[in-house]
Amino acid sequence: MKNNFSQFAQFLRRQEARTKVSVVLLSLAAFSGVAQETQQDSTKVETLDEVLVKSVRVDATSPITHSNVTKKDLEKRNLGQDIPILLNYLPSVVTTTDAGAGVGYTGIRVRGINAQSTNITINGIPYNDAESLGTFWVNLGDFASSVESLQLQRGVGTSTNGAGAFGASVNVLTDAVSKEASGEIANSFGSFNTRKHTVKFSTGLLNDHIEIAGRLSNIQSDGYIDRASANLKSYFLQASYVDDNTLIKAITFGGSELTYQAWNGIDAETLANDRTFNPSGIYTDENGNVRFHDNEVDDYKQDHYQFLWNEKLNNRWSTNLALNYTYGRGFFEQYREDEDFADYDLTPIDIGGETISSTDLIRRRWLDNDFYVANASANYKNNELNLTFGGSYSSYIGDHFGEIIWARFASDSETGDRYYEGVGKKKDFNVFTKATYRLNDKVSLYGDLQLRLVDYRTTGLNSDRIPLEIDENYSFFNPKAGITYELNNKNNVYFSYARANREPNRDDFENNATVKPEQLNDFELGWRHTSDKFTFNSNVYYMHYNEQLVLTGAVDGVGNPVRTNSGESYRLGLELEAGIKLTKTFALRPNLTLSSNKNKETIVPLDGALVNLGKTDISFSPEVVAANALIFQPKENFQIAFLSKYVGEQFMSNTESAISKLDSYLVNDLNITYEWNTNKLFKSIVFTGLVNNIFNEKYVSNGYYYTYDDDFSEPGTITTIEGTGYYPQATTNFLLGVTLKF
C-alpha cells in the first residue's frame, strides 16, 4: 500500500496545474506573528483563494493598521492551544484562558477592548455569535490547523460583515487549494495531560481541476486549574473546483466541546494559598461532606456549511458569492443547592406535614440556534483604481430554554419540562462600497462607505424567569477615508479616519433595559519602513467613543462580562513594531504599545450616594503592552525562538479601586522547531517543542470586580462592599509535538 500511495502521489505531482497561482510576497516575523510587508508589487497577482477575503482585507500600503499571520507562522506553535493564544505576540494584544493553559475557553483583547467588540470572519462569513457578539473558539478546536492565513486589523479597520469592529477585526482564510497530493499526521503531548491528535489529507488537483481535502482533530487537556478539563473534537472538509477564472469551494467544518466549567474564578485569599482551586460544581451532600458535581460542564456542538464562488470575468472584473448555514446546539449543566421552587415555577409540596419549598437540583440551560448568511461582492481593478462593492445579509434564530434533569424534591415537574423559554431573532443587512485610487506615483486615496441595518427581537423569559422583550431596529452609517503617501520605495506614511456604530448585545439588555448603542471615531496616523535588514511600523491612534460599552469588571452567572455605557471616553496610543536582522542567524522582532485609556467622567453609587470620580482609567486597559521574539536560525529547517510578553498593570473596574488592580507581568516562552527532510517514506518529519512561562511566573491575566450594598450598620446607613475574583494562569509547562508529512 505504501508503494501504491507513493506512485499515486508522484503521478499527481507530475500534473501541470493550469491555474495561474502566485503568492503575494511577504517578509514574515516567524514567531511574533507580525507580517512585515513588502511594498506592493504590481507584477504579482493574488491567488484565487485570497480573493475570497478581498472584500474584508487590506493590502500592504492601505491606510489601515494591520498585521498578517500565515500558516507557517501558526504551525510553529500549533500544539493544541487556541487561536487567541497563538496571536498573543501581536501588537496591542492581551490574551487569557479560563483553564490557565491555553486550551478550552480563551479570550483576546486588542487595545484594551473586550472580545465582544472584535469582529471575526471566516472566509468573509461572520463568526461572532449574533446575540452575545462574542467569539467562542472552543467550538472549533484545532482550527489553526485549517487556516491558510489571517489578518488582524486594529481599530475600526475596513468594512466587514457581521457585528462592527470596535477594537479589532480578525478575518480568517481557510486552507488553500493544493496542487499536490499530501497527507499529515500530527501528535503532541504536554503538561496537564494535554494532547492533540490531527490527521489531514489533500488529493491535490485531480484532472487539473478538482481537489478534496480534510482534517480530523481531537484535543484533550486536564487544565492547569483543578478539573478544568477540555475534550475538543473537530473536523474540516472541503471540495474545490478551480480553473483559470473560477474557484468554487464547498466547505463544512465544526466540532464539539465538553469543557468543565472554570469561569467562577477564585478570591484573593485562595489565589495566595491554592491558586489552582476551582469552586465550580462544589456542593455539600446530605451528610455535610463537600463534594464536586462530576458533570459541571459546558457541552456544545457547532457545524458550519459554506459555499464560496469566485469568478474572474475578465482582467478587470471579478465577483464573489458566499453562502453559509451554521447550526449550534448545547447546554451547560450546574448542580444547585437549596433552590426555591418559585424560581423554577414549581409548586410547594407537603411531606409528613412539612411544607417543602426548596430543593437541591441539577439544571441545564440550553441554546439551540440557526444562522444563515449570504454575501456578494464585485471587484473592478485597473492601474489606478481598485473598487469593491457588495453586501451581506444574515438571519439568526436562537432558542433559549432551561430544564431540570434531577431534583431531590421534584414537586409536580415532569421529564422534559422547561422552566423558562425564550427566543431571540436577529437580522443584519449591510451594503458597502470601498475603493483605493492611485492619484499618482506617490499618493493613494482610500474611501469606504457602509450602511448597516439591524433588527433584533426577543420574546419569552430569560434564565432568571424574567420577561425579556426586546424590539430594536438600528440604522448605522459607517464612513471611512484615508490617504497613503509613498516617500520612496522603502517608506510610506498614512492617515485614516473611520466611524463605527455598534448595537448592544443580549446581556447588555438583560442588565440594563435602557442601554444605548455605542459610537466610535477612530483616527490613525502611521509610518512604515521596509528594507532588507530592517522593517519598522509605527502608528498613533486616537479612538473617541460616545457611549462606549465598557466592562464594569463584574461577570454574570455564566461567566459573561457585564458592560455598561460610559458616556464619553477615549483611547490614545502609540504602537511600534520592528523586524531587525542582527546577523545571518539572529533576528529580533519587538513591538510596544503605550496608551492612555480614559472615561471622561465616571459617576457611581458609593455608600448610598452618587459620587462623581471624574476622569478614570477604562477597565482592563493596561497602559503598556510589549512583546519580543529573539530568533536563532542557523539552518533553514531549524529555529529557536525566545518569546517575551509584558502586560502592564490594569484595573478591573472603571473606578480605579485599589483592590481591582491586576499586577503587571512578564512571561517568557521558548519555542524550538526542526524539520527533517527524509525523502523516503515521509516527505518530512517536523519536531516542535514549546516551553511556556519558563521562569515560572505566577501571574493573573484576567479577573472580575463587583460591588454590593450591605446595610449592616445603623439604620439608614448604606455601605458599599467590594469584591474581586481572579483567573490564574499556568506556571512553567511544556508541549512537544511530532508531525509526519507525506
N, C-alpha and C positions, 0 to 999 in steps of 0.2 A: 504493500500500500504506500509505503514511503516513496518508492521509485515512481509509482503512478502519479502521486501528488507532485513530485519534483518535475516530472516530464510535463505535466499539465501546466504548472507554474511557468516553466521555461517557454512553453508554447505561447502562453498569454503575454509574456514579456517581449516576445518577438513581434507581436502585433503592433503595427504603427497606428497610434491614435490619430484620428482625423480632426479632433477638436483643437482649436488654437488656444493653447493654455500657456500662460506665463504668470509669474508671480511678482507683485509689487515689491521692489527691493526695500528691505528694512534692516537697519543695524540694530539688533535687539539686545537689551540688557537681560542676560540669560536668567538671572535669579531675582533681581529686584522687580522683574515683571514690566519694567518700563521700556517701551519701544522708542529708541532714538531714531527718528525717521529721517531718511534722506530727502533731499529736495525732490519734488515730483518730476519724474522723467516722462516727457510726452511720448517717448517711443515705446513705453511699456503699456500693455493693456491688461485690464482686470481679468481674472478668471471668471468663468460663468458662475461659479459658486459665490464669489464675492459680490456679484451684483444682486444677489438675493437680499443682502442687507444694505445695499447702497442708499436706500431712502432714509435709513436711520443712522448712518455712519458719516464721518467726515474724513478728509484726507490730510496729508502732512502739512499743507500750507493753509488749511482752514483757520479762521479766527476763533476756533472753539478749543478750549483747553481739554486735552485728552491724552490717554495712554493706550497703547496696543499691547496685547498679550497673545502669543502664538501657541500652537500645540506643543512645540518644542519647549517653550518656557514652562508650560504646565506639567509636562512629562517628568521633569527633573525632581519635582516634589510630590507627584501624584501617587501617594501611597495609602490613600484611604480618607484623607481629610477633605472636608467640604470646600467648595469653590471660594466662599468668603475667606477662608484661612489661606488658600493658595494666592489670594490677592493682597495679603497682609502687607507686603513690602512696596506697594504702590504709594505715590504721594497722597498725603492727607487722609489715609485710610486707617481706621481702628477696627479691629475685629474681636469677637468674643465667642464663647461657646458655653452652653449650659453645663455640659458634662465635663468640661475642663480640658479636653484633649483634642478638640477639632473634629469630632465625629458626633453626629446627631444634630441637635438644634444649634445652629451657628448664626451669627449676625455680623453685619458690616455697617459702619458709619463712615461717611465721607464728609470732610469739612465739619464734623460735629453733628451732622444731620442724620436723623434716625432712618432705619431701613424702610419704613413706610413711605418715605419721601424719595426713595431711589427707584427709578423706573428700570424694569428688567424686561428685555425682549429676547426671544429665542427664534432665530430666523425671521425677525421682524414681527413675530407674534407676541402680544403682551403675555407675560408670565405672572405678574403681580396678581394676587387674589383680588377680585373685583370689589369685594366688600371691605375686607380688612386693609387692603392696599399693601399688605406685607408680602414677603417672598420667603417660601419655605423650601430651602434647598434639600432638606432632609427627605423630601418626597422624591428626589431624583438622585439617589445615592450613586456615586462614582460617575456623575455626569461629565466631569472633566475629561474622562477617557473618550468621550464622543464630541469634544469641542475642537474645531479647527482653528478658531481664533475668537477673541473677544475684544471689545473696545470699551474702556471706561471713560466717559465724558464727565468732567467735573463742572458743577454749576448747572445752569438750565440746559446747556447743550443744544443740539438741534431738535427740531420737531420729531416726536416719536409717537408710537402707538400706545394706547392704554393710558393709565394714570400719568399725569405730568411729572416731570423730574424737578425736584426742588433742591436737591443737593448733588445728585449724580444720576447717570444712567449707565447701565451695563447692557450692551447688545451682544448677543452670543450667536456665532455661526457654527452650526454643527458640521460633522465630518464632510470633507470634500469628496468628490468622485475620484476614485483611484484608478489609474490606467492599468496598474499591475495587480495581479492576484497577491494576496498576502494573508497571513494569519498571525495571531499573537496570543500568548498565554502569559498572564501576569499574576504573580502572587506576592503578597507582602505580609509581614508579621511584625509585632512590636509590643510595646508596653501596654498594660491593662488588657491583655489578651486581645489586642486589636489585630484584625487580619482582613485582607482584601483579596478576592479571587476574581479575575477578569478573563474572559475569553472573547476575542474579536476575530472577525474574518472579513475579507473582501474578495469577490470573484474577479476583480479587475474588469476592464471593459470587454464584454463578450460581443463579438462581431462589431467591434469598434463603437458600440452604442449603448449597451446595457450593463449596468453594474448592480449587484446586490451585496449589501454589507450589513453587518450586525454586531451586537455586543450583548453579553450576559454578565452580570456582576453580582457579587454578594460581599457586603461589608458587615463585620460584626466587631463590637467593642464592649468591654465591661464599663468603660468610662473611668476617669480619674475620681469623680465623685461616686460615693457609695451607691450601688445599684443603678447608676445612670447608664444602663446598657442600651445598645442600639443594634438592631438587626435590619439591615437595609438591603433589599433585593431590587434590582433594576434591569431594564433591557433597552435596547436601541436597535431598530431595524429600518433600513431604507432601501428602496428600489429606485434606480435612476435611469433616465434615458437622456442621452446627450448627442448632439451633432454640431455642425459648425455654428448654428444660430439658435439652437434650442436646448434648454435644460429643464427637465421635468423630474421632480422628486416626489415620491410618496413615502412619508416617514411616520413611524409610530415609535413612541418611547414612553417610558413611565417607570413606576416602581411601587413598592410597598415598604412601609416603615413601621417597625414595632419598637418604640422608644420608651424606656422607663422615665417617668417624669422627674425633672430636676429643676423646675422653674421656681420653686419656693425660696431658694437661697438660704442663707444662714445669717444669724445675727453676729455682732462684733465679738461677743464672748466665745461663741462656738468657733468663729474664724480663728481666734487666737489659740484655742485648745484642741480643736478637732476639725480641721478645715475641709476634710472630705465627707463630713457628715451630711446626710441627705434626709430632711424631715418628711419628704413626700411619702405618702402611704402609711404614716405612723398612726397607730390607734392602740387603745387599751382593751384587752379582752375581758370577759366576764369575771375572770379570776384576778384581775388587776395587773396582768402581765403586759408589758409594752411589746407590741408586735408591729410588723410592716405588711401591708397588703401586697401579695405577690404580683398582682396584675394592675398596679397603679401606672397604667401605660397610655401612650398615645398610639393608636392603631389606625393607619390611614393608607389608602391606595389612590393612585392618580395615574390616568392613562391619557396620552396626547396623540392625536392623529392630525397630521399636516399634509397638505397638498401644495406644492410650490411649482410655479411655472414661469420661467423667464424666456422671453422670445426677443431675439435681436432681429428687428425688421430690416434695418439697413445699417450703414456705417454711422448713422446719427441717431436713430431711434431704437429704443428697446422698451419692453413692457415687463411688468411683474404682476403675478396674481398669486395670492396665498389664501388658503382656506384652513381652518382649524376647528377641531372639536376636542374639548377636554372634559373628562368625566372623573370627578373626585368623590370619594365617599370614605367615611371613617368616623371614629369616636375617640374620646379619651375617657378612661374609667377611673373612678375615685371611690374610696371607702370613706364614709361619713358617719361620725358618731353623734348620737342624740339629736337627730334632725327632727324638727317639728313637723307633724303631719300636715299642718296647714300650708307649709312651704311646698308640698307635693300634691296638694288637692286630695289628701287622704282624710277619711273620717275617723275620729277617735273611736276606740273600741273599749269594751268593758270585759276584763278578765278577772274572775274571782272577786267581783265587787270593786276592783280598782280600774279607774279610767286611764287608759294608755293613750297618750297623745304625742309620743315621740318614739323614735326607733333608730337603731343602727341600720345602715343600708349601704348597698353598692349601686352607684348610678353610672350611666353612660350618657354623655352629651354628644349628639350626632350632628354631622354636617354632610349632606348629600347634595352635590351641585353639578350643574352642566354649564359649559362655557363655549360659546360659538363665536368665531371671528372670521371676517372676510377683509383682506387688504388688497388694494390695487394701486399701482403707480406706473407712471411712464417717465422715461428719461430722454431728453434731447441733448446732444453734445456736439459742439464743433470746436474750433481752435480758440474761440473767445468765450463761449457760453456753455455752461453746464446747468441744465434746467431739469428739475424733477417736480412732478406734481402727482397728487393722488389722494387717497383717503382710506379710512378704516371704519368698520362697524363691528361692534361686539354686543352680545346678549348673554347675560348671566342670570341663572336661577339657582338659588341656594335654599334648601330646606334645612331648618334648624329644629331639632327636637331632642327631648330627653326621655330616657327610660330607666326604671328601677329594675335591676336584674336579680336583686336579692334584698330581703329585709327581715330583720329579726321579728318584727310585727308587721305583717303585710296589709293590715286593715282589709278593705274590700277591693284591693287592686287585683288586676288580672295580668298574666304574662302578656307582654306587648303593649300594655297601656303606656301612653305618653303623658308625662306630667306637664310638659309645655310643648308648643308647636309655634313656629313662625316661618315666614317665607320672605326672602329678600330677592328683589328683581332689579337689575341694573342694565341700562342700555347706554352705550358710549359710541358716539359718532364724531369723526373728525375729518376735515379736508385740509390740505396744505399745499403750498407752493414754495419751493426753495430754489435758489439759483446762485451760482457763482459766475461773475462776469469779469473776464480779464481785460481791464481797461487799457493797459499797455504792458510792456515787459516788466514793469515794476509793481504795478498796483492791481489788486484783485478786490472786487466788491462782492459782498455776500448779503443775501436777503432771504428771509424765511417768514412766511405768514401761515398761521394755523387758526382755524376755527374749530372749537371742540364743544359738543353738546352732550350733556349728561342727564339722564333721567333715572332717579333712584327711589325705589319704593319698598317699604316693608309692611307686613301685616302680622298679626298674632302676638305672642308673648315672647319675651327674651328668656334667658336661662334662669332668671330670678322670678319668673312668672309675673313680670310687669309688662303691661302693653307697650309695644314698640311700633308706633305708627309713623313712618317717615314717608313723606311725599315731596320730593325736592327735584327741581329742574335747574340746571346751571348752563349758562352760555359763556364760554371763555374765549377771548381773542388773545392770541399769544404771538406778538410780532418779535422778530429778531433781525439784527443787522450787524454787519462787521466789515472791516477792511484789513487787508494784509498788504504790507509794503516790503518788497524784497530789496534789501540793501545791496546784496551781491549774492553769488551762488552759495554762500555759506551762512548768510544771516537774513532773517526776516523778522519784522515786528507786526503785531496785530492788535486790533481793538475791536471789542464787540459789546453789544447791548442786547439783552433778552428779557422779555417779560414772560412770567409763567403764572398761571392760576391753577388752583387745585382744590378739589372738594374734600370735605371731612369724610372719615370712614365710619363704619358701623359702630365701633366702640366709642368714637367721639360723640355720636348722637346719644348713645346709651348713658354716657357720663354727663352730657350737657345738651339739653334739647335745643338750646339757642346757639349752638356752635356755628361759627361762620367759616366760609371758605377762606383760604389764605392766598396772598398775592406776593410775588417776588419780582423785583427789578434787579437784574444781575449785570454788573459791569466788569469786563475782563480786559486787561492790558498785558501783553506778553512779548517776549523776545526769544527767538530760537536761533541757536548756532550749531552748525554741523560741520565737522571736519574729520579727517581720517583718525586722529587720535583723541579727539575731544569733542563731545557734544554737550550742550548746555541749554536748558529751558528754564525760563523764569516767567512768573506770572503774578500779577497783582489783581486781586478781586475785591469787589465791594458788592455785597448782596444785601439789599434793603428790602425788608419784609413789612407787610401790613397784615396783621392778624396771623402771624406765623403760629402754627400748631406745634408748640414746643413740648417736650416731655416734662411732666411735673415731677418725675422721679418715682412715682407710685406705679404699681402693677395691679392688674385686676386678678380675679380668682383663678384665671388660667394662664397667668404669666404675661399677658399682653400689656405693653406700656400704656399708661394713661397720658393723654395730651390735653392741652388747653390753649386757647387763643392768647397771644401775648401782646396785642396792640402793635406798636412799632418796635422793631428790632433790627439788628444788622449783624453781618459778619464781614470783617475786613481782614484780608490775609495776604501773605506773600508766600508763594510756592517756588522752590528751587529744586532742580534735579539735574544730574550730570552723569556722563559716562566718560571715564578717563582711562585711557590705555597707558598704564605706567611703563610696562615693558612688553616684550613679546609674550610673556606668560602671565603677567599680573594685570588685572583691571579693577577699577573702583567704580561703584555705582551708588552714589549717595543721593538722598533727597531730604528736603527740610521744609516744613510748613510752620510759619509764625502767624498767629492770628489773634484778633480781638473779637469776641462774640458777646453782644450785649442786648439785653432787654432795656429799652429806653426808660421804662417806668414799670415797676413791679409793685402791685398792691395785693396784699394777702391778709386773711384773717389771722390774728395773733392774740391769744388771751382774751377773746371776746370782742375784739375791736378790729377794724380795718386799718392796716398800717401801710404807709407808702415807703417802700425801701429805696425808691429812686432807681438809678441805673444799676443793674446787676448782671452777672455772668449768666449766659444761657446754659442750661443743664447739659451735661455730657459733651462739653465743648472745650477740650484742652487747648491751651494757647500754643503749645509746642508739640509737634509730631515729626519724628525723624526716622529715617531708615538708611541702611547702608549694606552693600554687598561687596566684600573683598573676594575676588575670584582669582584662583590659581588654575591655569590650564596649560600644563606642559605639553599635552598632546591633544589633537582634535577630539579624541574619543575619551578623554579623561579630564575630569574637572572637580575641583574642591572649592566650595563657596562658604565663607564665613559671613553669616547674616545677622544683622543687628536691628532692633526696633526699639525706639524710645517714645513713650507717650507721657506727656506732662500731666501734672495734677489737674483734676477736674471736679466740678461739683455735680452731685446727682440731683440737686434742686435748683430752682431759679431764685432762691432766697439767699444764696451763699452761706447757708447754715454750716457751721463748723463740722458738725457730725456727718454732714452729707458729702464731705470731701473724700475723693478717691486719690490715694497717693500716686505719684509718678512711678514709672517702672521702666527698666531697661532689660530686654530679653535678647539672648543670643542663640542662634541655631547654627548647626554645622551640616552641610549637605555635600555628599560625595556621589558622583556618577561615573561609571566606567562601562563602555560598550565594547564588547569583544566580538569582532567580526570573524566568525568561524569559517564561513564559505563552505560548510558541509551540510549537516542535517538542518541546521538553523542558519538563517541569514545573519543573525547576530544574537548575542545574549547581553542584556543590559543589567548591570548590578547597581542598585541605588541604596544609599544609606542616609538617614536623616536623624540627627540628634537634636531634639528641641529643648530649649531652655538649659543649655549646657552648664550654666553656672548656678543652677538650682534656685532661681529667683522665686520667692513666694509672693506672688502678685495677684491683684484683683483687677480685671478689666471691665467689670460691669457690676451693677447693683441696683438697689432701689431705695427710695426715701419716702416716708409717709408721715402725716401728722393726724392727730385727732384731738378732740376736746374732751377733757375729763373734769367733771365738776365734783371734785373731792374735797375742796376747801370749804370756806364758809359759804353760806347760801348767796347766790347771785354772782359768785366768782367763777370764772372760766379759765382754765389753764390749758394751754396747747402743749400736747405731748408729741415728741418727735421719735422716730424710729428708723432704722436702716436694715437693709439686707444686702448680702454680698454673694457674688458668684466667683469663687476662687478658681484660678487656672492651674494647670498641671505643673508640677516641678519637673526635674530632668526626666525625659522619656525618649524613646527611640522607635524608629520604624526601619525595617530592612526589606528590600524587595528585589525580585529577580523577574525579568521579562524575557520570554523566549519569542523571537520574531522569525517568522517563516518567510 
